[in-house]
Amino acid sequence: MPRLKIDELLEELRARIDTVRGTRDRVHGLLEAVLSVGRELDLEQVLHSIVESAAALVDAEYAALGVIGPDGRSLSAFHTIGVTERQIAEIGHYPQGHGILGEVIRHPRPLRLEKISQHPASYGFPPHHPPMNSFLGVPIRIRDQVFGNLYLTEKRGGLEFDEEDEAVLSTLAVAAGVAIENARLYEDVRLRERRLLANERRLLANAEITYSLMAGSERTDALRLIAERAREFMRSALAAVAMPLADGRSLTVEIAVGLDAEAHSGLVLPLSGTLMGLAFSAAAPVASDDVQRDARISPEPVRFQGLGPALAVPIGTGEGDVRGVVLVAREAERSGFSEKETEMLQGFAAQAAIAMELAERRKDAEQIAVLQDRDRIARDLHDLAIQRIFATGMTLQSAGRLIEHPEAAERVLRAVDDLDETIKIIRSAIFGLRVRPAGAADGLRARVVRTVDEESPVLRFTPSVRMEGLVDTDVPREIADQVVAVLSEALANIARHAHADRAQVVLTVDGHELTLTVSDNGVGLPSAGRRSGLLNMAERAEQLGGHLDLSGPDDSGATLRWRVPLPTT
């Protein structure tokens, strides 16, 4: 009997020692989990670490952390372990916060169940969901606000979750709340740093643009600088700057930098039906979450392959003072533009508009100074030079009557005539000096757009237009007239014979040659029939030393390419 009692006491002592060891190991595990969770600063990493630590502490096969959405009634995110990627794909969308999960959301306190199916709030699992029985749910609080819930199911060995599991998990939830708040604060600091850096870059870009414009840089160089700097500080894949045409109904993309920039440069966009046109008309930012699926961007969204969110902002300080539009677009997989980023681009565009205004005022002042100098020269010529020449002529004419030698008298009279002719030349020069430069006539760019607009009702659709190079500067008037005539004839031919529903007009000027390309997706060129219009276009090209090329004699459309050389300066 005494020996039996000693054995029982030893067994009880051994059991108590095992319990103490188990408690010690669990406390060590909890401390390690708290340290592991608190070590991370990235929010996503923190959430993943919390789920892993929770599953390890209570020996659960499945664990998840559900983030409660802004409405306070559903889950906005769901982080899980134990379920494979394939199972997640088969199950479908992550839980929204119904059933047992919603019970913990509605009543933010620990919930422990032997069998999930026995709870009144349970209504089963979706197809392909692994079987789950035991359950333990604990809320995660940040100060007085519930951030989300920890969900643990299927304690290994077929056991149930006990009070000790609940206590350990509740302790971990407190540490998780602190770690999540630290991660949020760290993310806020990083976001502020990025914004400060971006704002510094914006200010430097504005200063660079202002200096460039005030130093007398060309307009094209200034627009390119605006596009490049906007792309840099907005961290975008593409940036483009569009300016209004003379007709006031269209924009032309004068500069594009970044991804597939050559496909955007020179595009002519209507004010209605395009993202940049809407921003120009409304004098306000216009954003798109998916540039490839947004019909407002361009009649041919294929140009935006690989791009996602986009933002168009007017270059100006308010309605009625819009000088153009700057557009930025990011890669498809990246997030859209925030409100702060939109404000930043607006400020940049407004400062760029002010710099452009100052540069124009400076040029106007220089022009006025030139004109005033011309007036002074003209006044001096009229009041001094002409009067002296006229007086000299009168003197010679009077002296000629006193000269008896016939040949000498004749020479004096010729000198008087020469002086009269000189006076006429000077007066003509004075007239030229005093004539103010009239408003520039319509350039070729505006005439091409107007021609396309005029032919659109007959075509029953509007062709896309793109122009590249110094179209208004390098093309003489006589060649511009021929271009407009050829374009009008080409579009009329499409309307009469092609049966097309899409056409494209591309005008390219490279300094040595002008190329007009008109293509459609119609029935192609007929094998026979009248070709008087094509002959006329060919003759116009030959008269200017160029030629006409035709392609597409099938049912996939036709392409007309009209090339002429440009005069060298």
C-alpha positions as CSV (number, residue, x, y, z in Angstrom):
1,M,0.0,0.0,0.0
2,P,2.7,2.6,0.9
3,R,4.5,1.7,-2.3
4,L,1.3,2.1,-4.4
5,K,0.7,5.5,-2.9
6,I,4.3,6.6,-3.7
7,D,3.8,5.5,-7.3
8,E,0.6,7.5,-7.6
9,L,2.3,10.5,-6.1
10,L,5.2,10.2,-8.5
11,E,2.7,9.8,-11.5
12,E,0.8,12.9,-10.3
13,L,4.1,14.8,-9.9
14,R,5.2,13.8,-13.4
15,A,1.8,15.0,-14.8
16,R,2.1,18.3,-13.1
17,I,5.7,18.7,-14.4
18,D,4.5,17.9,-17.9
19,T,1.7,20.5,-17.5
20,V,4.2,23.1,-16.3
21,R,6.5,22.3,-19.2
22,G,3.5,22.6,-21.7
23,T,2.5,25.9,-20.2
24,R,6.1,27.1,-20.3
25,D,6.4,26.1,-24.0
26,R,3.1,27.7,-24.8
27,V,4.2,31.0,-23.1
28,H,7.5,30.9,-25.0
29,G,5.6,30.2,-28.2
30,L,3.3,33.2,-27.4
31,L,6.2,35.5,-26.7
32,E,7.9,34.4,-30.0
33,A,4.7,35.0,-31.9
34,V,4.3,38.5,-30.4
35,L,7.9,39.3,-31.3
36,S,7.5,37.9,-34.8
37,V,4.3,39.9,-35.4
38,G,5.8,43.1,-34.0
39,R,9.0,42.8,-36.0
40,E,7.3,43.4,-39.4
41,L,6.4,46.9,-40.7
42,D,4.8,46.1,-44.0
43,L,1.0,45.8,-43.4
44,E,0.6,42.8,-45.7
45,Q,3.5,41.0,-44.1
46,V,2.1,41.8,-40.6
47,L,-1.3,40.3,-41.4
48,H,0.3,37.1,-42.9
49,S,2.5,36.7,-39.9
50,I,-0.5,37.1,-37.5
51,V,-2.3,34.3,-39.3
52,E,0.7,31.9,-39.2
53,S,1.4,32.6,-35.6
54,A,-2.2,32.0,-34.6
55,A,-2.4,28.7,-36.3
56,A,0.9,27.5,-34.7
57,L,-0.1,28.7,-31.2
58,V,-3.4,26.7,-31.0
59,D,-2.3,23.9,-33.4
60,A,-5.1,24.7,-36.0
61,E,-5.1,23.2,-39.5
62,Y,-6.8,26.3,-41.0
63,A,-6.5,29.9,-40.0
64,A,-7.7,33.2,-41.5
65,L,-7.8,36.9,-40.7
66,G,-10.8,38.8,-42.0
67,V,-10.5,42.6,-42.4
68,I,-13.7,44.4,-41.7
69,G,-14.8,46.8,-44.4
70,P,-15.8,50.5,-44.0
71,D,-19.5,49.6,-43.6
72,G,-18.6,47.6,-40.4
73,R,-20.8,44.6,-41.5
74,S,-18.7,42.8,-44.1
75,L,-15.2,41.7,-44.9
76,S,-13.1,43.8,-47.3
77,A,-10.1,41.4,-47.3
78,F,-9.4,37.8,-46.2
79,H,-5.9,36.4,-45.5
80,T,-5.8,32.6,-45.0
81,I,-3.4,29.7,-44.6
82,G,-4.0,25.9,-44.8
83,V,-6.1,26.2,-48.0
84,T,-4.2,25.7,-51.3
85,E,-4.3,28.2,-54.2
86,R,-6.2,25.6,-56.2
87,Q,-8.8,25.1,-53.5
88,I,-9.2,28.9,-53.3
89,A,-9.7,29.1,-57.1
90,E,-12.3,26.3,-57.0
91,I,-14.2,27.8,-54.0
92,G,-14.4,31.3,-55.7
93,H,-14.6,34.7,-54.1
94,Y,-13.4,35.0,-50.5
95,P,-16.1,35.1,-47.7
96,Q,-18.1,38.3,-47.4
97,G,-18.8,38.0,-43.6
98,H,-22.0,35.9,-43.5
99,G,-22.7,32.9,-41.3
100,I,-20.4,32.2,-38.4
101,L,-17.9,34.7,-39.7
102,G,-20.6,37.4,-39.6
103,E,-21.5,36.3,-36.0
104,V,-18.1,37.4,-34.8
105,I,-18.4,40.7,-36.7
106,R,-21.8,41.4,-35.2
107,H,-20.7,40.4,-31.7
108,P,-17.0,41.2,-31.4
109,R,-16.0,38.8,-28.6
110,P,-14.4,35.4,-28.6
111,L,-16.5,32.5,-30.0
112,R,-15.6,28.9,-29.4
113,L,-17.6,26.0,-31.1
114,E,-17.3,22.2,-31.0
115,K,-19.1,21.9,-34.3
116,I,-19.7,24.8,-36.7
117,S,-22.8,23.2,-38.2
118,Q,-24.5,23.2,-34.8
119,H,-24.6,27.0,-34.4
120,P,-27.8,28.7,-35.5
121,A,-25.9,31.2,-37.7
122,S,-24.2,28.5,-39.7
123,Y,-25.7,27.7,-43.2
124,G,-23.0,25.5,-44.7
125,F,-20.0,25.8,-46.9
126,P,-19.7,26.5,-50.6
127,P,-18.8,23.7,-53.1
128,H,-15.1,22.5,-53.0
129,H,-14.7,23.9,-49.4
130,P,-12.7,21.6,-47.1
131,P,-14.7,20.1,-44.2
132,M,-14.4,22.1,-40.9
133,N,-15.8,21.3,-37.5
134,S,-14.2,22.9,-34.4
135,F,-14.0,26.7,-34.5
136,L,-12.4,29.6,-32.5
137,G,-12.9,33.2,-33.4
138,V,-11.3,36.3,-31.7
139,P,-11.6,40.0,-32.6
140,I,-8.6,42.2,-33.3
141,R,-8.9,45.7,-31.9
142,I,-6.9,48.8,-32.7
143,R,-7.6,51.1,-29.7
144,D,-11.4,51.1,-29.5
145,Q,-12.1,50.1,-33.1
146,V,-12.4,46.5,-34.3
147,F,-10.0,46.0,-37.3
148,G,-10.9,42.4,-38.1
149,N,-11.2,38.9,-36.7
150,L,-9.0,35.8,-36.4
151,Y,-10.8,32.6,-37.4
152,L,-9.2,29.2,-36.5
153,T,-10.8,25.8,-37.4
154,E,-9.9,22.1,-37.1
155,K,-7.6,21.7,-34.1
156,R,-5.2,18.9,-35.0
157,G,-5.8,15.5,-33.5
158,G,-9.6,15.9,-33.6
159,L,-9.5,17.9,-30.4
160,E,-11.6,20.9,-29.4
161,F,-10.3,24.4,-28.8
162,D,-10.2,25.0,-25.0
163,E,-10.2,28.0,-22.7
164,E,-6.4,28.1,-22.8
165,D,-6.4,28.3,-26.6
166,E,-8.9,31.2,-26.3
167,A,-6.8,33.0,-23.8
168,V,-3.6,32.6,-25.9
169,L,-5.3,33.7,-29.0
170,S,-6.9,36.7,-27.3
171,T,-3.4,37.7,-26.1
172,L,-2.0,37.4,-29.6
173,A,-4.9,39.5,-30.9
174,V,-3.9,42.4,-28.5
175,A,-0.3,42.2,-29.8
176,A,-1.6,42.0,-33.4
177,G,-3.6,45.2,-32.9
178,V,-0.5,47.0,-31.8
179,A,1.5,45.6,-34.7
180,I,-1.1,46.6,-37.3
181,E,-1.3,50.1,-35.9
182,N,2.5,50.4,-36.1
183,A,2.5,49.1,-39.7
184,R,-0.3,51.6,-40.6
185,L,1.7,54.5,-39.1
186,Y,4.8,53.4,-40.9
187,E,2.9,53.2,-44.2
188,D,1.5,56.8,-43.5
189,V,5.1,58.0,-43.0
190,R,6.3,56.4,-46.2
191,L,3.3,57.8,-48.1
192,R,4.1,61.3,-46.8
193,E,7.7,60.9,-47.8
194,R,6.7,59.9,-51.3
195,R,4.4,62.8,-51.6
196,L,7.0,65.3,-50.3
197,L,9.5,63.9,-52.8
198,A,7.0,64.0,-55.6
199,N,6.0,67.6,-54.7
200,E,9.7,68.6,-54.6
201,R,10.1,67.1,-58.1
202,R,7.0,68.9,-59.3
203,L,8.4,72.3,-58.0
204,L,11.8,71.6,-59.6
205,A,10.0,70.7,-62.9
206,N,7.9,73.9,-62.8
207,A,11.1,75.9,-62.2
208,E,12.8,74.2,-65.1
209,I,9.9,74.8,-67.5
210,T,9.6,78.4,-66.5
211,Y,13.3,79.0,-67.0
212,S,13.2,77.2,-70.4
213,L,10.3,79.3,-71.6
214,M,11.6,82.6,-70.3
215,A,15.0,81.8,-71.9
216,G,13.3,81.7,-75.3
217,S,13.1,78.0,-75.9
218,E,10.9,76.7,-78.8
219,R,7.3,75.8,-77.9
220,T,7.8,72.2,-78.9
221,D,10.8,71.9,-76.5
222,A,8.7,73.4,-73.7
223,L,5.8,71.0,-74.3
224,R,8.2,68.0,-74.4
225,L,9.7,69.1,-71.1
226,I,6.2,69.3,-69.6
227,A,5.4,65.7,-70.7
228,E,8.7,64.3,-69.5
229,R,8.5,65.9,-66.1
230,A,4.9,64.9,-65.6
231,R,5.7,61.3,-66.5
232,E,8.6,61.3,-64.0
233,F,6.9,62.7,-60.8
234,M,3.6,60.9,-61.5
235,R,5.5,57.6,-62.0
236,S,3.6,56.9,-65.2
237,A,4.4,54.8,-68.3
238,L,3.1,57.3,-70.8
239,A,2.6,61.1,-70.8
240,A,1.2,63.2,-73.6
241,V,0.4,66.9,-74.2
242,A,-2.4,68.0,-76.5
243,M,-3.0,71.5,-77.7
244,P,-6.1,73.0,-79.4
245,L,-6.2,73.4,-83.2
246,A,-7.3,76.7,-84.8
247,D,-10.8,75.5,-85.4
248,G,-11.4,75.2,-81.7
249,R,-13.1,71.8,-82.1
250,S,-10.2,69.5,-82.0
251,L,-7.0,68.8,-80.1
252,T,-3.7,67.5,-81.5
253,V,-1.3,65.4,-79.5
254,E,1.9,67.4,-80.1
255,I,4.2,65.5,-77.7
256,A,4.1,62.0,-76.3
257,V,6.8,60.3,-74.3
258,G,7.0,56.8,-72.8
259,L,5.4,53.5,-73.7
260,D,4.4,53.4,-77.5
261,A,4.8,57.2,-77.7
262,E,5.0,57.1,-81.5
263,A,1.5,55.7,-81.7
264,H,0.1,58.7,-79.9
265,S,2.1,61.5,-81.3
266,G,0.2,63.6,-83.9
267,L,-3.2,62.2,-83.1
268,V,-6.1,64.6,-83.7
269,L,-8.8,64.1,-81.1
270,P,-12.3,65.7,-81.0
271,L,-13.4,67.5,-77.9
272,S,-16.3,65.2,-77.4
273,G,-15.8,61.4,-76.9
274,T,-12.2,61.5,-75.8
275,L,-10.6,61.7,-72.4
276,M,-8.3,64.7,-73.2
277,G,-11.2,66.4,-75.0
278,L,-13.4,66.1,-72.0
279,A,-10.7,67.5,-69.7
280,F,-10.2,70.4,-72.1
281,S,-14.0,71.2,-72.5
282,A,-14.8,70.9,-68.8
283,A,-11.6,72.6,-67.6
284,A,-11.3,69.9,-65.0
285,P,-9.5,66.6,-64.4
286,V,-11.0,63.4,-66.0
287,A,-9.8,60.0,-64.8
288,S,-10.2,56.5,-66.1
289,D,-9.6,53.2,-64.2
290,D,-8.9,51.2,-67.3
291,V,-7.7,53.1,-70.3
292,Q,-8.0,50.1,-72.6
293,R,-11.7,49.6,-72.0
294,D,-12.7,53.3,-71.8
295,A,-14.2,54.5,-75.0
296,R,-13.5,58.1,-74.1
297,I,-9.8,57.7,-74.6
298,S,-9.4,57.2,-78.3
299,P,-11.3,55.8,-81.2
300,E,-8.7,53.1,-81.4
301,P,-7.8,51.9,-77.9
302,V,-5.3,49.4,-79.3
303,R,-2.8,52.1,-79.0
304,F,-3.0,51.8,-75.2
305,Q,-2.0,48.1,-75.0
306,G,-0.4,47.4,-71.6
307,L,-1.8,50.5,-70.0
308,G,-4.4,50.7,-67.2
309,P,-5.4,53.8,-65.2
310,A,-5.1,57.2,-66.9
311,L,-5.6,60.9,-65.8
312,A,-6.1,63.9,-68.1
313,V,-5.7,67.4,-66.6
314,P,-6.2,70.8,-68.3
315,I,-3.2,73.1,-68.7
316,G,-4.6,76.3,-67.3
317,T,-5.8,78.0,-64.1
318,G,-9.6,77.8,-64.7
319,E,-12.5,77.7,-67.1
320,G,-11.8,79.9,-70.1
321,D,-8.1,79.8,-69.6
322,V,-7.3,76.3,-70.8
323,R,-4.2,76.1,-73.1
324,G,-4.1,72.4,-73.5
325,V,-4.2,69.0,-71.8
326,V,-1.6,66.8,-70.2
327,L,-2.4,63.0,-69.9
328,V,-0.6,60.4,-67.9
329,A,-1.2,56.7,-67.9
330,R,0.2,53.8,-65.8
331,E,0.8,50.1,-66.6
332,A,-2.3,47.9,-66.5
333,E,-1.4,46.1,-63.2
334,R,-0.8,49.3,-61.2
335,S,-3.3,51.2,-59.1
336,G,-5.1,54.4,-60.2
337,F,-4.3,58.0,-59.4
338,S,-5.2,59.2,-55.9
339,E,-6.9,62.5,-55.1
340,K,-3.6,63.8,-53.8
341,E,-1.8,62.8,-57.1
342,T,-4.6,64.5,-59.1
343,E,-4.2,67.7,-57.1
344,M,-0.4,67.5,-57.6
345,L,-0.7,67.2,-61.4
346,Q,-3.3,70.0,-61.4
347,G,-0.9,72.3,-59.6
348,F,1.9,71.4,-62.0
349,A,-0.3,72.0,-65.1
350,A,-1.5,75.4,-63.6
351,Q,2.1,76.5,-63.0
352,A,3.1,75.4,-66.5
353,A,0.2,77.5,-67.9
354,I,1.4,80.5,-66.0
355,A,4.9,80.0,-67.3
356,M,3.5,79.8,-70.9
357,E,1.5,82.9,-70.3
358,L,4.6,84.8,-69.0
359,A,6.6,83.6,-72.0
360,E,3.9,84.8,-74.4
361,R,3.7,88.2,-72.7
362,R,7.5,88.5,-73.0
363,K,7.4,87.7,-76.7
364,D,4.5,90.2,-77.1
365,A,6.6,92.8,-75.3
366,E,9.5,92.1,-77.6
367,Q,7.3,92.3,-80.7
368,I,5.9,95.6,-79.5
369,A,9.4,96.9,-79.0
370,V,10.3,95.8,-82.6
371,L,7.2,97.5,-84.0
372,Q,7.8,100.6,-82.0
373,D,11.4,100.7,-83.4
374,R,10.0,100.2,-86.9
375,D,7.6,103.2,-86.4
376,R,10.5,105.3,-85.2
377,I,12.6,104.3,-88.3
378,A,9.7,105.0,-90.6
379,R,9.0,108.4,-89.0
380,D,12.7,109.4,-89.3
381,L,12.7,108.3,-92.9
382,H,9.6,110.2,-93.7
383,D,10.4,113.3,-91.7
384,L,14.1,113.6,-92.4
385,A,15.4,111.5,-95.3
386,I,12.5,112.0,-97.7
387,Q,12.3,115.7,-97.0
388,R,16.0,116.2,-97.6
389,I,16.0,114.2,-100.8
390,F,12.9,116.1,-101.9
391,A,14.6,119.4,-101.1
392,T,17.7,118.3,-103.0
393,G,15.6,117.3,-106.0
394,M,13.9,120.7,-106.0
395,T,17.3,122.4,-105.8
396,L,18.7,120.4,-108.7
397,Q,15.5,121.0,-110.8
398,S,15.8,124.8,-110.3
399,A,19.6,124.7,-111.1
400,G,18.9,122.7,-114.2
401,R,17.2,125.7,-115.8
402,L,20.3,127.7,-115.4
403,I,22.6,125.2,-117.1
404,E,23.1,126.0,-120.8
405,H,25.0,122.9,-121.7
406,P,22.4,120.5,-123.1
407,E,24.1,117.3,-121.9
408,A,24.8,118.6,-118.4
409,A,21.1,119.8,-118.1
410,E,19.9,116.3,-119.2
411,R,22.1,114.7,-116.6
412,V,20.7,116.9,-113.9
413,L,17.1,116.1,-114.9
414,R,17.9,112.3,-114.8
415,A,19.3,112.8,-111.3
416,V,16.1,114.5,-110.3
417,D,14.1,111.6,-111.7
418,D,16.3,109.1,-109.8
419,L,15.7,111.1,-106.6
420,D,11.9,110.9,-107.2
421,E,12.3,107.1,-107.7
422,T,14.3,106.8,-104.6
423,I,11.6,108.7,-102.7
424,K,9.0,106.1,-104.0
425,I,11.2,103.2,-102.8
426,I,11.7,104.7,-99.4
427,R,7.9,105.3,-99.0
428,S,7.3,101.7,-100.0
429,A,9.8,100.6,-97.3
430,I,8.0,102.9,-94.8
431,F,4.7,101.2,-95.6
432,G,6.2,97.8,-95.1
433,L,7.6,98.8,-91.8
434,R,4.3,100.2,-90.5
435,V,2.1,97.3,-91.6
436,R,1.3,95.1,-88.6
437,P,1.5,91.4,-89.1
438,A,-2.0,90.1,-89.8
439,G,-3.4,87.0,-88.2
440,A,-1.9,83.9,-89.7
441,A,-4.0,82.2,-92.3
442,D,-5.3,78.8,-91.6
443,G,-2.4,76.3,-91.4
444,L,-2.4,73.0,-93.1
445,R,-3.1,71.2,-89.9
446,A,-6.4,73.0,-89.3
447,R,-7.4,72.6,-93.0
448,V,-6.9,68.9,-92.9
449,V,-9.1,68.5,-89.8
450,R,-11.7,70.7,-91.4
451,T,-11.7,68.6,-94.6
452,V,-12.1,65.4,-92.6
453,D,-15.0,67.0,-90.7
454,E,-16.7,68.1,-93.9
455,E,-16.5,64.6,-95.4
456,S,-17.6,62.8,-92.3
457,P,-21.4,63.1,-92.9
458,V,-20.9,61.6,-96.4
459,L,-18.8,58.8,-95.0
460,R,-21.2,58.2,-92.1
461,F,-18.2,57.9,-89.7
462,T,-15.3,60.1,-88.6
463,P,-11.9,59.0,-89.8
464,S,-9.0,59.1,-87.3
465,V,-6.4,61.7,-88.0
466,R,-2.7,61.8,-87.1
467,M,-0.2,64.5,-88.1
468,E,3.5,64.4,-87.4
469,G,6.2,67.0,-88.0
470,L,6.2,70.7,-88.7
471,V,3.0,70.6,-90.8
472,D,2.2,74.3,-90.6
473,T,5.9,75.5,-90.8
474,D,7.6,73.4,-93.5
475,V,4.8,73.1,-96.1
476,P,4.4,75.9,-98.6
477,R,1.0,77.2,-99.5
478,E,0.9,75.7,-103.0
479,I,1.7,72.2,-101.7
480,A,-0.8,72.6,-98.8
481,D,-3.5,73.4,-101.4
482,Q,-2.7,70.2,-103.3
483,V,-2.7,68.1,-100.1
484,V,-6.2,69.4,-99.2
485,A,-7.4,68.6,-102.7
486,V,-6.0,65.1,-102.7
487,L,-7.4,64.4,-99.2
488,S,-10.8,65.5,-100.2
489,E,-10.8,63.4,-103.3
490,A,-9.5,60.3,-101.4
491,L,-12.2,60.6,-98.8
492,A,-14.9,61.1,-101.4
493,N,-13.7,57.9,-103.2
494,I,-14.0,56.0,-99.9
495,A,-17.5,57.3,-99.5
496,R,-18.5,56.3,-103.0
497,H,-16.8,53.0,-103.6
498,A,-15.2,51.5,-100.5
499,H,-18.2,50.5,-98.3
500,A,-15.9,51.1,-95.3
501,D,-16.8,51.8,-91.7
502,R,-13.3,52.9,-90.6
503,A,-10.6,55.0,-92.2
504,Q,-7.3,56.6,-91.1
505,V,-5.6,59.8,-92.3
506,V,-1.9,60.2,-91.5
507,L,0.0,63.3,-92.6
508,T,3.8,63.2,-92.0
509,V,6.4,65.9,-92.6
510,D,10.0,65.0,-92.0
511,G,11.7,68.2,-93.4
512,H,12.5,66.7,-96.8
513,E,9.2,65.0,-97.8
514,L,5.5,65.2,-97.2
515,T,3.6,62.0,-97.1
516,L,-0.3,61.8,-97.0
517,T,-1.6,58.3,-96.2
518,V,-5.3,57.5,-96.4
519,S,-6.4,53.9,-95.6
520,D,-9.7,52.2,-95.1
521,N,-11.1,48.7,-94.3
522,G,-13.5,48.6,-97.2
523,V,-13.7,46.3,-100.3
524,G,-10.4,47.3,-101.7
525,L,-9.5,48.8,-105.1
526,P,-11.7,47.6,-108.0
527,S,-9.9,45.8,-110.8
528,A,-11.7,47.8,-113.5
529,G,-13.7,51.0,-113.7
530,R,-13.3,54.7,-113.8
531,R,-10.1,56.0,-112.2
532,S,-10.2,59.6,-113.1
533,G,-9.9,60.7,-109.4
534,L,-6.8,58.5,-108.9
535,L,-5.3,59.9,-112.1
536,N,-5.9,63.4,-111.0
537,M,-4.2,62.7,-107.6
538,A,-1.2,61.1,-109.5
539,E,-0.9,64.1,-111.8
540,R,-0.9,66.5,-108.8
541,A,2.0,64.5,-107.2
542,E,4.0,64.4,-110.5
543,Q,3.6,68.2,-111.0
544,L,5.4,68.6,-107.6
545,G,8.0,66.0,-108.3
546,G,6.4,63.3,-106.2
547,H,4.4,60.1,-106.8
548,L,1.2,58.2,-105.8
549,D,1.3,54.6,-104.4
550,L,-1.8,52.4,-104.1
551,S,-2.1,49.1,-102.3
552,G,-4.8,46.7,-101.2
553,P,-6.5,45.3,-104.3
554,D,-8.6,42.9,-102.3
555,D,-11.5,42.8,-99.8
556,S,-9.3,43.9,-96.8
557,G,-9.3,47.6,-97.6
558,A,-7.1,50.0,-99.5
559,T,-4.2,52.3,-98.8
560,L,-3.3,55.5,-100.7
561,R,0.1,57.0,-100.1
562,W,0.8,60.4,-101.8
563,R,4.4,61.7,-101.5
564,V,5.9,64.9,-102.6
565,P,9.3,66.5,-101.8
566,L,9.5,69.7,-99.9
567,P,11.6,72.7,-101.0
568,T,14.9,73.0,-99.2
569,T,15.6,76.3,-97.5
